[in-house]
Amino acid sequence: MCPRLSSLSMSTSRSDTARRYSLVAMVAGLVAILAAIATPFLPVTAHDASIDWPNGQQLSADNASVVAPLTAQTARSLNITVGCTVLRDAVSRDGDSVIVATAPSSAPREIRNTAMSVTAGAYGVRVMSANRVLAAADAATLQKCSDLKIWADESALGAQFVGAGPPARGDPLDRPTVAGVFTSLTADQVRAAGAALSVHVGIDNAFDVTRTWLKTTVIVIGVLAALIALIALAKLDSVARLRGAIGGRRALLRLAAPSITDLTVTAALVIWHFLGAGTSEDGYIQVMGRNAADSGLLSNYYRFFGIPEAPFDWYYSFLSHWSSISTAGIWMRLPGLIAGLLSWFILSRVILPRLGTAVRTSRWAVFSGAAVFVVFWMAFCSGLRAEPIIVLGSLATWWFVESAIATRRLLPAALATFAALLTFAAGPQGVVAIAVLIVGSRPMLRIVRSLRREYGLLPLFASLASAASLIVFLVFRTQTIANIVQAVQVRYAVGPTLSWYQELMRYYFLTVGTPDAALAKRVPMLLLIVALGATIAIMLRRKRLAGFARGPVWRLIGTVLLTIGLLSFVPTKWTLQFGVFAGVAAALVAVSTAALIAVAGTSARALWAYLTVLLGACAVAAAGNNAWGWAYDYGIPWFDKAPILAGQPLSTLFLVLTGASFLVLVWVCVRPSNRPVTPETAKRRRLLAGVPVLFIAAVLVLAEFAMFGRAALDRSDTYTTFSANMRALTGDACGMADRVLVEENPNEGMLVPVDGANPSKTLRGESTGFTPDGVGFDLTPEPVRMGAGTIDVSSPGHSTSAKGATPGTVGGIGPRTVNGSRAALPFGLDPATTPVLGSFGFDNGTAKLTSGWYQLPKRDASPLIVLSAAGSIFSITPDGAPIGGRDLKIEFGTRTGGEFTPVGAPFIPIDAGPDHANRPWRNLRIPMDAVPAKATALRIVAVDSNLNPDEWLAVTPPRAPHLRTLQAVVGSDDPVLLDLSVGSQFPCQSPITARNGVFTVPHWRITPDRAATFTKSKTWQRAGAGGILSVSDSLTQSSTVATYLENDWYRDWGNLIKLTPLVPDAPVAHLTTTTSRQVGWSSSSTIVTGGSDD
């Protein structure tokens, strides 16, 4: 055959093949696009629930109430009918009666003020809703009416005494909250009322939906069509005879072969996984996922009225399924570790080589990038948040973008689109991947234009858009467009949010003295900023720099700058979101290091300008505390202060070095040398340019490893993250629950007076000014403050100040004690057997107390001796720092000839910190190993010489507590309200969950230390913001249980709070469940959000 005819035939064959594949790509892509457009609007199956009372309820013998704390707090619809015969009977009885209420009458005022109640008494009948009188009738009016009807839904709120006047109407936004149906009527009275008494509660469970067969079918068709379109696009690339940049077995083997840098990064990430800290939101995310199995959706759980996390929920949904295998922290953080290892693989194998030979061949550059990557990962990406996945997704996007540009293929461009949108769907801070896509879009569009004439625009567009359609299917796999819009509206209505023009607040938050602006978070961000400035300056000044790929480098710079801009549109400004820069920051540091090495040999000014700025950044960074999230920083030095070296703040030392470097910079600028640069000088300068970033990052990494390692060794007998991880590997995955010791009954273990005297006489001993009524009424401590920008506080834009102490420790009046005091005792101490003495109110000189002697127990009876005390008491921290207050000491003695003589030095009891509350009741501790070996008894010696009315102290008798672990007391079955900070440290406890829009009622609550409890838990979880505290506040009474962190007696670890039902005999309401069809463009949610926290 003629060669020319053969070539023509092959060309025609390729053209026919291209037309076939372009047709397939067009049709399949359009099908995927249409399916993606339809999916958010397709109908879903809604799971509806309602409560009917009293019909269908199993009422207890003594109480006709039922409990049902609604996730949304308000009902979709509430209809109450009470016959006027019932009301007349109630009015005729003595006293007031609660006919129907949606919250217990013994609930706190804040709860009752948002509920509805129908009460009867001598005044007649009154209907209250949201602390307003909605309707009222006196006895005469009741004679005219037949029924009282009350209705409340999204469109109307009203009540009417039928036959006695027109309806009274209220604002539907004042619809009452519902925690159940409560009444003071007996079960017999309720049954006797029959049809004259009924309540119907339509539960707002709008977000609990599942796919219909139609939606499932459309998604399956759309996914298959998208995959077919992408395969067709790959075939079109093949027909165009475009080839990849990597080929051959040897090249793949070179990619897989590890280098020293790879091994170092891998070792660092793995060691930190076992040894180091996660993030402060790990518990939040873990409990959120554990709730999803029961609630039917991944809701926010702690706030926002139970709305779904969608559209940014796919990764947390994955973690929810992941937690079904194990809830141990070492397992839950494993996906993040894998993401880190894959991220470094992409960086080292694809991204860094793409930036040019100068970067690829410079060990200083690669090492510096690796060190900064590890620093970023330790500070921001080692927990359960989405940042690790976002880093991996942004680097994958970058890989595909550069691959598309290098090979002129469209399949990598489609995959880049998919990766970018998938990353963005993991969290709004995933805009970093969108920035990568935008920056690389221009050269990728050139590829489309070059292929348009051959294949047409529609097939190319359809196949590229099909990649985006896959993300639509993922985001709307269950929820509808209307539900997601409603969820976003609730989020913005409740807050907190900050506007785009307040983006500078995010960087300001990095300078505040909080754990979210700690030294370990400042260093990587400041290194990124310095690298960005240095790279831009060098690239602008040196138009052509040998060994650098100008296009990829400028795309890297553009990605960082565009990400900074796009982050301004993310409504939350948490500093943890800076973690998305980990990948691009490592690459940029590698480029800046290589560039500085290239120019420093001939430019002393560039070198010293860089060193001056870098040292100044270190000074700023070193002014931060070495703080980590709750419980992660136990035993870590400088957790509450800036680091100190040789007695001087480290930031001051860096500031001095900055000044010295600046003087050198001024010198080289003012007096430039005319002598030629020798090779030795150039070499020294290049070395000086390549070392600093690596040195700073490596020192930080090694220092943190050393501090966490030292803490793990020194605290091997108590709780650390490392010990919890190691125990989890042996099957004991209960974390802190195995280390917190609980004193279930503080009345057991009371030390016995040696002379057989009664407890009151022994405590009184020899005293002046100490009386049973010498206890202040209000023991609320000074407010605790948290700086601006703290994550998960309701008002992050400014510092948060919160007052409060744990329930039962803030004083008040209680039952009269055995010695006649009316002070309310804490921790379950029995007033019938527990005396109390205090110096409050004594202003006639010095108050003194020397108690009688108490018999010491056997040394193995308890690891501690404790006494409950209140007021301002002198103590000493573990570091030896004094905490001012009134003197209280424990003296030990032994009997000699019928008398007791002191043994050893007096002991100052441990007052747990680090935040030392100066008034509330707390348990002062005397470790048993601090008791002298020869001692057989102890006594209390207290002195109050300060006449200030705020300076006093009160004590109760000492005791040797009987202790069991929290895991043994609470177990894994009792429902527990785990505060947002503690969930990952207590993985064996069972968090309360929502089912059919109704929460279970907790038996216990576990809180973090006082600072976190009252600045974060109290504000973020509050009922008014749709928070989880609405459940416990509405239905339970709280009392603090005495607890201690094993072998860390100085530690205020947090609190275990016993929750007692306000209505003990009330059963859980029986729900009637049904399903209905809900179209995608309409949501049945009727959430009432109230005001914003902004």
DRENSE-35691 format. One record per residue (C-alpha): z, y, x. Coordinates in steps of 0.2 Angstrom, whole numbers. Layout:
      w      v      u
      Z      Y      X
...
***
This chain:
      w      v      u
      0      0      0
     -4     18      6
     12     26     13
      9     41      4
      8     32    -13
     24     22     -8
     33     38     -5
     27     45    -21
     33     30    -30
     50     31    -23
     51     49    -27
     46     45    -45
     59     31    -46
     73     42    -40
     68     56    -52
     68     43    -67
     85     37    -61
     92     54    -60
     86     58    -77
     94     43    -84
    111     47    -75
    110     65    -80
    107     60    -99
    122     48    -98
    133     61    -89
    128     74   -103
    131     63   -118
    147     55   -111
    153     72   -105
    150     80   -122
    158     66   -131
    174     68   -120
    173     87   -123
    172     85   -142
    186     72   -142
    197     84   -131
    194     98   -143
    198     87   -158
    214     79   -151
    226     93   -152
    222     95   -171
    222     77   -176
    235     71   -188
    251     62   -182
    264     52   -190
    280     62   -193
    297     53   -194
    307     62   -207
    325     60   -211
    337     66   -224
    355     65   -229
    361     62   -247
    379     64   -251
    390     56   -258
    376     44   -264
    372     31   -251
    387     35   -240
    401     24   -235
    416     36   -238
    432     32   -230
    447     29   -241
    456     45   -236
    442     57   -233
    425     59   -241
    417     69   -227
    403     63   -216
    397     69   -199
    379     73   -194
    377     86   -180
    359     91   -181
    348     93   -166
    340    109   -173
    357    114   -180
    349    121   -196
    342    110   -209
    324    110   -215
    331    111   -232
    348    111   -240
    352    109   -258
    369    108   -265
    374    105   -283
    392    106   -289
    396    105   -308
    407    119   -314
    419    106   -321
    423    101   -303
    425    119   -298
    436    123   -313
    447    108   -309
    448    114   -291
    453    131   -296
    467    125   -307
    475    115   -293
    488    123   -281
    481    129   -265
    464    131   -258
    451    117   -258
    435    115   -249
    423    108   -261
    408    107   -249
    405    113   -231
    393    110   -217
    406    112   -204
    425    106   -203
    437    119   -209
    447    116   -193
    431    120   -182
    432    136   -171
    428    152   -179
    412    154   -170
    406    138   -178
    413    141   -196
    404    158   -195
    387    150   -194
    390    137   -207
    391    136   -226
    406    133   -237
    410    132   -255
    429    135   -257
    440    136   -273
    457    144   -275
    467    156   -286
    453    169   -282
    440    158   -290
    425    150   -281
    417    158   -266
    401    153   -257
    400    158   -239
    385    157   -228
    384    163   -210
    400    173   -212
    394    182   -228
    399    180   -246
    383    173   -254
    390    171   -271
    407    171   -280
    415    168   -297
    432    170   -304
    440    159   -317
    433    168   -332
    415    167   -325
    417    148   -321
    420    145   -340
    402    151   -343
    393    141   -330
    386    123   -330
    382    121   -312
    383    129   -295
    366    127   -286
    363    132   -268
    347    131   -259
    342    135   -241
    325    133   -233
    313    142   -222
    307    153   -237
    323    156   -247
    342    156   -246
    352    158   -262
    365    152   -274
    367    153   -293
    381    149   -305
    369    143   -319
    373    151   -336
    384    164   -328
    372    176   -321
    356    179   -310
    354    170   -293
    361    178   -277
    349    179   -263
    352    180   -244
    341    181   -229
    333    164   -225
    336    168   -206
    355    166   -210
    353    148   -215
    368    139   -211
    371    127   -197
    374    109   -202
    386     97   -193
    389     85   -208
    395     87   -225
    414     90   -226
    426     92   -241
    445     92   -244
    442     82   -260
    448     64   -259
    435     50   -260
    441     45   -277
    439     63   -283
    421     64   -276
    417     47   -284
    424     54   -301
    413     69   -300
    397     58   -301
    381     67   -303
    391     84   -304
    392     84   -285
    378     81   -273
    371     87   -257
    354     84   -250
    350     89   -231
    332     88   -226
    333     86   -207
    322     97   -196
    315     83   -185
    297     90   -183
    294     85   -165
    298     67   -167
    280     61   -170
    269     47   -165
    250     45   -164
    240     39   -179
    227     26   -177
    214     40   -178
    222     50   -164
    223     35   -153
    205     30   -156
    199     47   -152
    209     48   -136
    203     30   -130
    185     35   -134
    187     52   -125
    195     44   -110
    181     31   -109
    168     44   -111
    176     55    -97
    176     40    -85
    158     36    -89
    153     54    -86
    162     54    -69
    154     38    -64
    137     45    -69
    141     61    -59
    145     50    -44
    128     41    -46
    119     58    -47
    127     62    -30
    121     46    -24
    103     49    -30
    104     66    -22
    107     56     -5
    123     67     -2
    135     58     10
    153     59     13
    161     66     28
    170     50     33
    162     33     35
    164     17     44
    179      5     47
    184     13     64
    186     30     56
    197     23     42
    207     14     55
    210     30     65
    216     38     49
    229     24     46
    235     24     64
    252     33     64
    255     47     77
    272     53     84
    272     67     71
    269     55     57
    283     44     62
    295     59     64
    291     66     47
    293     49     39
    309     46     47
    316     64     42
    311     62     24
    318     44     23
    334     49     32
    336     64     20
    333     53      5
    348     43      9
    359     56     17
    355     73     10
    355     83     -5
    345     84    -21
    343     99    -32
    355    107    -44
    344    101    -59
    344     83    -55
    357     79    -68
    349     90    -81
    332     80    -79
    340     63    -78
    350     65    -94
    335     73   -102
    325     57    -98
    339     45   -104
    339     54   -121
    320     52   -123
    322     33   -127
    332     36   -143
    326     53   -148
    307     48   -149
    302     63   -138
    306     71   -121
    316     86   -127
    325     99   -117
    342     92   -122
    353    105   -116
    346    120   -124
    332    126   -136
    337    116   -151
    329    100   -145
    311    106   -143
    299     95   -133
    296     99   -115
    277     98   -119
    265    103   -112
    274    101    -95
    281     84    -98
    271     70    -91
    281     68    -75
    298     69    -83
    292     57    -96
    287     45    -81
    305     48    -74
    312     43    -91
    303     26    -90
    308     25    -72
    326     27    -76
    325     11    -87
    325      1    -71
    340     10    -63
    349     27    -65
    355     27    -47
    351     43    -38
    342     34    -23
    331     25    -36
    327     41    -46
    322     51    -31
    311     38    -24
    295     45    -33
    298     61    -24
    300     53     -7
    283     44    -10
    275     60    -15
    282     68      1
    275     54     12
    258     55      4
    258     74      5
    260     73     24
    247     60     25
    234     72     17
    240     86     27
    239     77     44
    223     67     40
    213     79     30
    219     97     29
    224    101     46
    208     94     55
    198    104     42
    206    120     48
    197    119     65
    198    110     82
    211    123     88
    223    118     75
    219     99     76
    221     98     95
    236    109     97
    252     99     97
    263    114     95
    253    119     79
    254    102     72
    273    100     76
    277    117     69
    268    113     53
    277     96     52
    294    104     55
    291    118     42
    285    104     29
    301     95     32
    312    110     30
    303    115     14
    305     97      8
    324     96     11
    327    113      3
    316    112    -12
    308     95    -15
    321     82    -13
    327     80    -31
    320     76    -48
    311     92    -52
    292     93    -52
    290    102    -36
    286     86    -25
    273     81    -37
    266     98    -38
    265     99    -19
    256     82    -18
    244     88    -32
    240    104    -24
    236     95     -8
    225     82    -17
    216     97    -25
    213    105     -9
    207     88     -1
    194     86    -15
    189    105    -14
    186    104      4
    177     87      2
    165     94    -11
    161    109      0
    158     98     16
    148     84      7
    140     95     -7
    145     82    -19
    150     86    -37
    162     71    -40
    175     78    -28
    173     94    -37
    177     85    -54
    191     76    -46
    198     93    -39
    197    100    -57
    207     85    -63
    220     85    -49
    223    104    -52
    225    103    -70
    236     87    -69
    247     97    -56
    248    112    -68
    253    100    -82
    268     94    -72
    276    112    -73
    270    130    -74
    273    133    -56
    259    121    -53
    248    136    -53
    247    133    -34
    234    120    -38
    225    131    -49
    224    144    -35
    217    131    -24
    203    127    -37
    199    146    -39
    198    150    -21
    186    135    -18
    176    138    -34
    163    149    -26
    156    137    -13
    157    123    -27
    147    134    -39
    134    135    -26
    132    116    -26
    130    117    -45
    117    130    -43
    107    120    -30
    107    105    -42
    103    114    -58
     85    113    -56
     84     95    -53
     97     89    -66
     99    103    -78
    115    113    -81
    122    104    -96
    124     87    -88
    133     95    -73
    144    106    -84
    148     91    -96
    153     79    -83
    164     92    -74
    172     97    -90
    175     79    -94
    188     79    -80
    197     93    -88
    197     83   -105
    208     70    -97
    222     82    -95
    220     87   -113
    222     69   -118
    238     68   -108
    246     84   -114
    242     81   -132
    244     62   -131
    258     63   -144
    262     81   -149
    250     93   -159
    244    110   -155
    255    118   -168
    271    109   -162
    268    114   -144
    265    132   -149
    281    132   -159
    290    125   -144
    284    139   -133
    289    152   -146
    306    145   -147
    308    145   -128
    302    163   -127
    314    168   -142
    329    160   -134
    325    165   -116
    329    168   -103
    312    174    -97
    306    188    -86
    290    197    -87
    276    197    -74
    280    214    -67
    297    208    -63
    291    195    -51
    299    204    -36
    316    198    -44
    311    180    -38
    311    187    -20
    327    197    -23
    336    182    -29
    332    174    -12
    344    187     -4
    359    185    -15
    374    175    -10
    371    160    -21
    367    141    -18
    349    145    -25
    348    158    -10
    356    147      3
    351    148     21
    341    132     20
    330    140      6
    328    157     15
    322    149     32
    306    141     25
    301    155     14
    303    168     28
    294    157     40
    280    156     27
    279    175     25
    279    178     44
    265    165     46
    255    173     32
    256    191     39
    253    185     57
    237    174     51
    230    189     41
    233    201     55
    224    190     68
    210    185     57
    206    203     53
    207    209     70
    198    194     78
    183    192     67
    178    176     76
    191    166     84
    185    150     93
    191    134     87
    195    140     69
    185    135     54
    184    152     46
    180    147     28
    194    134     26
    207    146     35
    202    160     23
    203    149      8
    221    144     14
    226    162     15
    218    166     -2
    227    151     -9
    244    158     -4
    240    175     -9
    233    170    -26
    248    158    -29
    260    172    -26
    250    182    -39
    249    168    -52
    268    164    -50
    271    181    -58
    265    174    -74
    278    160    -74
    292    166    -86
    306    159    -76
    309    165    -59
    320    152    -51
    320    151    -32
    318    132    -33
    300    135    -38
    296    141    -20
    295    123    -16
    277    122    -22
    272    131     -6
    278    116      5
    260    110      8
    251    126     10
    265    133     20
    265    119     33
    246    122     35
    248    140     37
    261    139     50
    250    127     59
    236    140     59
    247    154     63
    254    145     78
    237    140     84
    231    157     82
    245    165     91
    243    153    106
    225    158    107
    229    177    107
    246    178    116
    239    174    133
    229    190    133
    240    201    121
    258    204    125
    259    216    110
    254    202     98
    267    190    105
    282    202    105
    278    209     88
    277    191     81
    294    187     90
    302    202     84
    297    199     66
    302    181     67
    319    185     74
    322    198     61
    318    185     48
    330    173     56
    344    187     54
    340    188     36
    340    170     33
    357    167     43
    366    179     32
    365    166     18
    378    152     15
    375    134     19
    376    130      1
    369    115     -9
    370    109    -27
    386    104    -35
    394     88    -26
    380     88    -13
    389    100     -2
    406     91     -1
    412     91     17
    397    102     23
    403    117     34
    399    135     28
    396    130     10
    404    146      5
    401    157     19
    387    162     31
    387    152     48
    398    158     62
    395    155     80
    407    159     94
    417    169     81
    403    180     77
    391    179     61
    375    170     66
    365    184     57
    373    197     69
    368    187     84
    350    186     78
    350    204     74
    355    208     92
    341    197     98
    329    206     86
    334    223     93
    331    216    111
    314    209    106
    310    226     98
    314    235    114
    303    223    124
    289    227    111
    291    245    113
    290    243    131
    274    233    131
    266    245    119
    271    261    128
    268    254    146
    254    242    145
    251    233    162
    234    236    170
    236    221    181
    225    206    176
    234    192    167
    237    177    179
    235    159    172
    253    156    174
    258    172    164
    245    167    151
    252    149    150
    270    156    148
    265    167    134
    256    153    125
    271    142    127
    282    156    120
    270    158    105
    270    140    101
    288    136    102
    298    148     91
    294    141     73
    295    123     79
    312    127     87
    319    136     72
    314    123     60
    319    109     71
    336    116     74
    339    119     55
    333    101     51
    344     93     65
    359    104     61
    358     99     43
    357     81     47
    371     82     59
    382     91     46
    378     79     32
    380     64     44
    397     71     50
    402     73     31
    397     55     28
    407     48     42
    423     59     39
    422     56     20
    419     37     21
    434     34     10
    429     47     -4
    413     53    -12
    397     59     -3
    379     57     -8
    377     45      6
    391     34      1
    385     33    -17
    368     29    -11
    374     15      0
    385      8    -14
    370      8    -26
    360     -3    -14
    374    -16    -16
    373    -15    -35
    387     -3    -38
    377     12    -44
    391     22    -54
    392     36    -41
    406     48    -43
    414     38    -58
    420     25    -45
    429     39    -35
    437     50    -48
    454     44    -52
    461     47    -70
    479     49    -75
    478     42    -93
    496     45    -97
    505     58    -87
    522     53    -95
    521     37    -85
    527     38    -67
    539     53    -70
    551     52    -55
    569     48    -59
    583     59    -55
    594     51    -42
    610     55    -50
    605     49    -67
    605     66    -74
    594     71    -88
    577     78    -84
    581     96    -89
    597     97    -79
    588     90    -64
    574    102    -65
    586    117    -67
    596    112    -52
    602    128    -44
    592    142    -51
    591    160    -54
    578    169    -65
    569    152    -70
    570    149    -88
    562    138   -101
    553    153   -108
    547    159    -91
    529    154    -94
    516    167    -98
    508    166   -115
    490    169   -109
    486    159    -93
    467    163    -93
    462    166    -74
    452    179    -67
    434    179    -70
    423    168    -59
    406    176    -54
    390    169    -49
    376    180    -41
    360    185    -49
    346    172    -49
    357    157    -51
    347    143    -60
    352    138    -78
    362    153    -82
    358    162    -98
    355    179    -89
    348    176    -72
    342    194    -70
    360    200    -65
    376    192    -59
    386    182    -71
    404    184    -74
    414    172    -85
    432    169    -90
    440    153    -95
    449    137    -90
    448    120    -96
    455    116   -113
    474    114   -114
    478    123    -98
    477    141   -103
    495    142   -111
    500    147   -129
    513    140   -140
    517    122   -142
    530    110   -149
    547    114   -142
    551    105   -126
    566     95   -121
    574    110   -113
    569    122   -127
    553    130   -121
    539    134   -133
    526    134   -119
    511    123   -123
    511    109   -110
    495    103   -102
    487     86    -98
    495     76   -112
    513     79   -106
    526     75   -119
    537     90   -124
    550     78   -130
    553     72   -112
    546     85   -101
    556    101    -97
    547    116    -90
    555    131    -80
    546    148    -75
    550    165    -68
    538    175    -80
    547    190    -87
    561    190    -74
    562    207    -66
    580    208    -60
    578    204    -41
    572    187    -34
    570    172    -45
    575    156    -36
    574    137    -40
    581    123    -31
    579    107    -42
    590     92    -41
    584     77    -31
    571     65    -38
    570     47    -32
    554     43    -22
    544     28    -29
    537     14    -18
    524     21     -6
    510     10    -14
    515     15    -32
    502     29    -31
    492     38    -18
    499     55    -24
    514     64    -31
    510     78    -42
    518     91    -52
    510    102    -66
    512    120    -62
    506    137    -68
    505    155    -61
    502    162    -44
    507    150    -31
    505    151    -12
    494    137     -5
    484    133     11
    466    128     11
    459    113     21
    453    125     34
    471    133     36
    467    149     26
    482    155     16
    480    158     -3
    492    171     -9
    505    168    -22
    523    164    -25
    532    151    -14
    534    133    -19
    538    119     -7
    543    101     -8
    558     96      2
    561     78      6
    578     70     10
    588     54     12
    605     50      6
    619     51     20
    637     48     15
    634     52     -3
    624     68      1
    606     71      3
    600     79     20
    582     85     22
    570     75     31
    555     82     40
    547     99     36
    545    106     19
    528    102     12
    517    115      3
    508    106    -11
    489    106    -12
    481    118    -24
    464    111    -27
    449    123    -24
    438    130    -18
    440    142    -33
    458    144    -35
    463    148    -52
    478    159    -52
    486    157    -69
    481    141    -78
    491    124    -78
    485    113    -64
    491     98    -54
    498    102    -37
    497     87    -26
    507     79    -12
    498     65     -4
    509     50     -2
    505     48     16
    512     66     19
    529     60     13
    541     56     29
    544     38     32
    563     40     30
    563     50     15
    570     43     -1
    570     58    -12
    562     75    -15
    566     91    -23
    557    107    -28
    561    124    -20
    553    139    -27
    555    158    -24
    548    172    -34
    552    189    -26
    537    199    -33
    541    210    -48
    523    211    -53
    522    204    -71
    506    194    -65
    515    186    -51
    526    172    -57
    526    153    -57
    531    139    -68
    534    120    -64
    537    103    -73
    545     88    -65
    536     78    -51
    528     62    -55
    518     48    -46
    503     46    -57
    497     29    -63
    478     30    -59
    462     21    -64
    444     26    -60
    434     36    -72
    422     21    -74
    437     10    -79
    443     23    -92
    427     29    -99
    416     14    -96
    397     14    -99
    398     12   -118
    408     27   -124
    396     42   -129
    399     56   -116
    394     74   -115
    388     75    -97
    386     94    -92
    369     99    -85
    376     98    -67
    384     81    -67
    372     69    -75
    365     62    -58
    382     59    -51
    388     49    -66
    373     38    -69
    384     24    -77
    390     34    -91
    381     34   -108
    376     52   -113
    376     56   -131
    358     55   -138
    349     61   -153
    340     49   -166
    331     55   -181
    336     73   -177
    355     69   -177
    366     68   -161
    379     55   -158
    397     62   -157
    404     62   -140
    421     54   -135
    422     62   -118
    415     77   -109
    412     78    -90
    411     95    -82
    408    101    -64
    420    113    -55
    426    129    -64
    413    140    -56
    398    130    -63
    407    126    -79
    409    143    -85
    394    152    -77
    381    138    -81
    387    125    -93
    396    138   -105
    381    150   -105
    366    138   -104
    373    125   -116
    380    137   -129
    377    133   -147
    369    150   -151
    355    145   -139
    352    129   -146
    363    120   -134
    372    104   -133
    389    111   -135
    386    114   -153
    390     95   -155
    407     95   -147
    412    113   -153
    408    108   -171
    416     91   -172
    429     89   -159
    445     96   -151
    446     96   -132
    460     92   -121
    459     90   -102
    464     74    -93
    472     75    -76
    460     68    -63
    458     68    -44
    444     64    -32
    450     49    -22
    456     54     -4
    450     72     -6
    465     79    -14
    460     97    -10
    444     96    -21
    442    103    -38
    428     91    -42
    427     95    -60
    435     89    -76
    436     74    -88
    439     81   -106
    445     70   -120
    436     74   -136
    446     70   -152
    437     71   -169
    442     86   -180
    440     74   -195
    446     58   -188
    442     47   -203
    424     54   -206
    411     41   -203
    393     45   -197
    382     50   -211
    369     37   -217
    351     43   -215
    336     40   -226
    321     39   -215
    303     40   -220
    286     44   -212
    273     57   -217
    256     63   -211
    256     79   -201
    240     88   -197
    239     96   -180
    236    114   -185
    253    115   -194
    271    112   -189
    285    108   -201
    298    115   -189
    309    128   -196
    321    132   -181
    331    147   -183
    333    154   -165
    344    169   -167
    344    182   -152
    337    180   -135
    348    178   -119
    337    190   -109
***
